[in-house]
Structures are given as C-alpha cells and as structure tokens.
Amino acid sequence: MPVSYSDRIAGLRARMKVTGTDLVAIGPSSQMVWLAGLSPHGDERPVMLLVTQGYAGFLMPALNVDSSRKHTDLPMFAWSDAEGPQAALDELLKACAIDRSNVGVVLDETMRADFALLLLDALPGARRSFTGETVSFLRARKDQDEYRVLKAGAIINDRAMQAGFEALRPGVTELEVAEAIRDAFKSQGAAPLFTSVCFGANGAFPHHHTGGTALKAGEAVLLDIGGRFQDYSSDMTRVAHSGGPGTAFQRIHGIVEAAVDAALAAARPGAPASAVDKAARDVIAAAGYGDHFVHRTGHGLGLDTHEPPYITATEETVLEEGMVFSIEPGIYLPGKFGMRLEEIVILRKDGPEILSELTRAPFLF
C-alpha cells in the first residue's frame, strides 16, 4: 500500500494548529508506523520522533540508525551506549526550535514511561496531553488504501473462520481448532493475531483463554479470531453448535442478532459513539439480559486491533465517515454458553459498510 508519510505529517501539523500543540512526541509503536513508516526495535534504549510546525526528527540509538534509514529520510540524532541519549536529545530539541519553558506537548500514550520522563525532564513547565486529538484523531479516519487492506484482511478472516468451523467435531480440542485457524491465516499470507476458541460454558467468559477442553456433542461454540495482513488487523466473532441448537441457544442468538442490527442502524455520521452502544444495549436489556452484557459494544480497528473510536456508554466521540470499528454485543450465561456476534464496519455517509462477507447465522455441524 503506497503511503505518503509527508502528507501524514502535514496533516498532523494542521491538526496541531487546531489543538494548540507545539510538539508531538511519538515512541516506537503503531503511532510511529502510521506517521513515519517505521518502528525501531523496542528495548530500553530511548527512541522517539519529535514533530513541530517547522521540524521533524528522530532520537535514535546508533544501533538502529542504518536499518531505520531504509524507511525514512527524516534526520536522526544518534546516540551510542557509551554516550547516552541526553546530548542527542538536547540537539534534537534545539533543532525543533521550541520554547522549552512554555510548550504544549503531546505524548504518545504507548511510549515507555522512562522515555517520556526523559523528554519531560528537558521541558520544564510543559503542558502535557496524549494523542487523542492529534495522531489518534487522524488515524481513526481511514483512507481508501487503508480500506482496501482492511477489506482484504476481513475476507482472509472469513476463510480462517470457515477453517475453524470445518475443524469442529466432537472430541476435538480448542487448541486443535485454534491451530487450524492459524494455519488458514498463514496460508493466505496473514499472521494470526489471536484465536479465542470457546467450547460450551467456556464461551461465557468474554476473554476465555483457548485450552485443552474437548468439544462434547450438543455443545455451543464461540470463535473470536483475528489476523494481521499488510500491517492491518482483522477481528470477527461467530458461533456454532454441535447438533441441533436448543431453544435457549436460538432465542439468545436472535436477541444478539437484533442488537447488532440496532447498533448498525444507529451508526451514522454525526452520531455520538455512545448512541451505538445504547442501541445495542437497549435491545438486550429489554429482553431481560442486560446484566449479562458485560462489555462495551465495540472498538476501533486499524494498525491496532483496539484503537479509537471506542463504542461505549460514555464515549461522546462524534462518528465520522471513514471510521472503522467493531459492533459486537454479547450475552454470557455462566455455566451454559456465551453468545457474541461481531462485525467490523467502515462508516460511510449513509451508514456502516460491513467488511466481512460471512453470515452471522450459527454454523451447525
């Protein structure tokens, strides 16, 4: 995917003007990948990208300089283990030409605390904030190239889910199904990120750790899987049932399906994220299962599996075209089963476009 990192930095500078930000400091993370196309090896050696209106440059361990130059033309202020980072950071801050005693600085919230403190110690009186209104704000709105990669990743995820379904049979273990899913991701050129395989009562744990549980005839199955394709994440949850599903399973599936539909209908440009959460939650509460919907309705997705916007009861972010997020209401019945149906959508001017092409109907085997 061709990316103009200079355009992204220009977009950040425009956003910095709007937010009154003098300096943005980014650590080795998905933030740096998005903004500059690289993320040097993360260890205890301080690495950061500093951006002002007139300058952008890296504090970079000398060990990483040669490999990093293959990905960026931005200047690097290198430091060796023998010298330490202080002098190089001082030179970088001089190049940034900011008033160190009165600067509005945005810190990458994923940066190591010791990296952040190294910078803040050099900026007495800095007004500090995180990236929510700058880099993360920009990342939340995906462009057409990002959409194409996310769509391709969603189709890969569909096929990996099908591979998981096809591996289901009484006696198979959660770990064996997870292996089939991971193999399907790899065969399509994607890296598996997570494979939550939940048999029976394990599905009532929203973050169940896949283990050696063997599938019994007549049990429910919940599969929550995701992979990474061309740096971008995928994520989806579907359910299955061994043998004919009982009345309870069918009723709960119908309630959660209706909650998904309600959330999709509420997801419109201009709506607060909380309205999408409320739409799903109201359906489940009206059916008498409000206490069994124990998590938010969704999260943003892109380079990270979880990123802004977050679809929660208290999130007032106004949804905009190009935002990508999950809609995944659920009902969890301890000792019985769990039901979660998850779609990743991109918001268009007339509503959400679902990236997956796989039905939400239960897979029966």
N, C-alpha and C positions, 0 to 999 in steps of 0.2 A: 504494500500500500504506500504510494508516494505521499510524503508528508512534508509540508513547508514549515520547518521549525522557526524560521524567521517570521513567518506570518503569525505563528502562535505566540511568539514573544511580543510581536507588535500588538496583538490582541490583548495580551496581558498588560502591556503598558497603557493601553486605552482604558482598561478596567482599573488600573492603579489610579488613573486620574479621577475616575468616578468615585473611588473609595477613599481618596486622600492618602494613598500608600506611597511612601518614599522608597522602600526597599523590600524586595521579596527574597527570602532565603529558602532554598529547596535542598533537601537531603537526597541521598541515593535511594530512590523509591519509584513507584509508578508515576508520581508527580514529575520527577526528572525525566522519565521515559517519555511522558506526554509532551513536555515542554522543550526538551533538547535531544531526545533520541538516544539517551544512554543512561545507564545506571551502573556505575563502577562497583567493583566487588565490595560488598558491605562488611567491614570489620570495625575495629576500634579506631582506625585512622580517620580523622575528620575529613569529610568530603562535603562540599556544598556548592550550589550555584547561586550567585547573587545577581539580582536584576534590579536596575534603576531605570529612570526615564532615559538616561544617556549612556548606560553601560551595562554589560553582562559578562561575567567571567566566573571561572571555577577556582575554588580552593581544592587542590588535588594532590594526593600523595604521589611522590615521584614514581613509585612502583606502578601507578595506574596511568601515567601520562601517555605513553606510547600507544597502548591499546585504546584509550579514550579518544585520541586524535583521529582514529579511523571513523569516528561517528559525529564529530563536531569540529567546527572551525573557531569556536569561541575561545578566547585566551584562557590560559591555565596558569595559575600561580602555584607552582610546585613546591613541595617541602619534603625533606628527607627525614628518616627516622632519627638521624643524628642531630638534625636541627630543630625538629618540632614544628608545629603549624603556626605559631604565633606571628613570626615575622612575615610569612607569606600572607596570612590573613590581613595583617596591617597594610601590606602593599595593595592587596585587593580592595580594601576599604578606601584607600587613598584614590585608587583608580575610579571607584564609584562616585567620588566627589559629593559626599553627603555630609550634613551637619551631624556629627556623631552624638552630640549632646541633645539633639532635638529631632528625632527621626521616628516616623511611623513605619514599623517593620512588621511584615507578615512572615510568620514561621511555618514551615511545613510541619504539621502535627505528627507526621510519621517519622520525623528526624529523631535520632538518638538525643537524649537529654544532655549528654556531655557535649555534643556538637552545638546544640542550641545555646548552652550556657557559655561556651567559648565565644560565640558571636555576641551574646548579650553582655558579657563582661567588657567587650570592646565598645559597647554602645550605651554609655551611662544615660539614664533618663529616657530610654527608648519606649515608645508606646507600642505595646505588643498585641498582636492578634494572630489568628490562624487563617488558613487558606479558603475558608468557606465562601467568601465574597470575591475571591480573585481566581486562583488557579482552579479550585474545585468548581466554582461557578461556571467557568468556561468549559471544563471537562464534561459537565453534566449535559451539554448540548452537543450531540453527536452530528458530525457532518456526513455527507453521502458516502465517502470512502469508509468511514467507521461503520456506517450502517451495513455496507456490503460485507464487511468482515464479520460483523455480529450475526448477520443473516446466515452466512455460510457456516459459522460456528453452531448456530441453532439447528441447522439441518444435520450436521455431524452429530449433535447431541441426540436428535431424534433417532438416528440409526443406532447410536450406542444404547439408547433406552430399549429399542427393539431387540438388540442383542441380549440385554438383561432379561427381557420378557422371555425370549426363546430359551434361556438357560434355566428357567423356573421349572421345577418338578419336585414332587415330594421326596424328601431326603437330601436335597441339595443344601449346602450351607450358604449363609450370607456371604462369606468370604469367596466362595466359588463363583457366585453370581457377580460379585464385585470384580473379580478377575476377568470375567467375560466382557464386562462393560469397559474396563480399562483397555483390554485388547482391541475392542472396537474403536475406541478413541485413537489409539496408536496406529491402527491400520489405515485410518483416514488422515493421518498427518497432524493430529492434535495430541496434546499432552493431557492426560487425565488429571483433574484437579481434586475432585472428591467423589466418592461413591458411597452414599449412605443407603445401605440395603437393610430393610427392616421387616422382619417376619413376625406376624401375629401381634402379640402385646408389645413387642419392641417398637412398633410404629407409634405407640402412644408417647414415646419420648421424642420431642421435635428434633433433638440433636443426638440421636442414637449413634453409638459407635459400632460400625459393622464388625461382627464377630463370628464365632463358630456355631451359632444357632442353626439347627437344621429345620427345613420347612416341613410342616405337617399338612396332611390332606385337610382341606376345608379352611385353611388359614388365609387371612388377608396379607397383602404385601404392599409396602410403600418404598418407592425408589426415588431418591433425590440425588441427581448426578450433575456434574459439570466438567468441562474441559477448557483448555486454552488453545486457541487457533490464531496464529499470526498476532500474538501478544494479547488478544482479547478473550474475555471469559464467556462461558455459556453456563446456563443453570436451568433446571427444569425438574418438576416433581410429578410423578404419575403413580397410579395404584393398580394393583392386580388382585385376583382372588383365585384360589385353587378350588375347583369345583364350582357348583352353583352358589353365588353370593346370597346370603340370607337377607331377610327383610331389613334388619338393622343396618347392615352394610349399604344396601341400596338406598335407604332413607337418608343416611348421613352423607352419602355421595351426592344425592340430589340437593341437599341443603348447601353443601360446599360449592357445588356447581352453580347454584343460584347466587351465592356470594361472589363468585368470580364474575358472573355476568353483571351483577350490580356494580362491582368495582370498575369493570370495563366501561360501563355506561357513565360512571361519574368522572372518569379520567378524561378531562378536556382541557385544552389550553386556557389558562386563566383561573382554573380551579385550584384551591389550596390542596396540597398533598393530603392533608387531614381529611378532606372530603371523600377521598377514595377509600381511606381506611374506614371511615364511618359507614360508607355504603356497604362494604363487606361485613362489617361487624354488626350492623343493624339486622341483616338477614339472619345471621347465626344466633344473635340474641333473641330475635322474635321466635325462632324455632326452639328456644329453651336451652341452647348450648353455649350461651355467652361466656360462662365460666370455663369452658373447655377450649376457647380460642385464646391462646396464652401468649401470642407474639404479635408483632407488627404485621401489617398486610404486605409490605414489600420493601425493597431496597433498590437503589440504582445499581447499574451493571455496566462495565466497560473494561478498561485495563484491569481493574479490580473486580472481584466477584461481588463485593459490597462496597458501594461508594454512593455519594449523593446523586439523586434525592432519596430520602428515606420516607417511606409511606407509613406514617404513624399517626396516632390520635392527636399528637401535639405539634406536628410538623406543619408550619404555615408557609413553607416554600410554595410559591406560585408555579404551577406546572406550565411548561412551555414546549412548543414544537421542538422535536429533536431529542427530548429527554428520553432515556431508556431506563426502565425499571421493571421490577417483578410485581406481579399480583399473585399472592399465594396464601389465601385464607386456609385455616385448618380447624379441625375438631379432633381432640385427643381424648380417648376414653381409656383410662388406666385399667390394665389387666385384660383389655379386649383388643383394640386396634387403634390406629391413627389414620386420619384422612386429610391429606393436603393436596391441593391441585395448584400447580404453579405455571404461570406463563410469564415470559419476558416480552415486553411491548416497547415499541418506539412510538412516541406521541406525534401524531400528525395534526393538521389544522382542524380536521373533522373528527378526531378521536384516536384511539390506540390501534396500532397495527401489531398483531401477534406475530412474533418471529418464528415460532415453531409451526410445523405443519402436522403434528401428531395429535390425534384425538385425545380428549380428556376422559373418554369412556373407559371404564375398567378393562384391563386385559384379563380375559378368562382362560384358564388352562386346566 
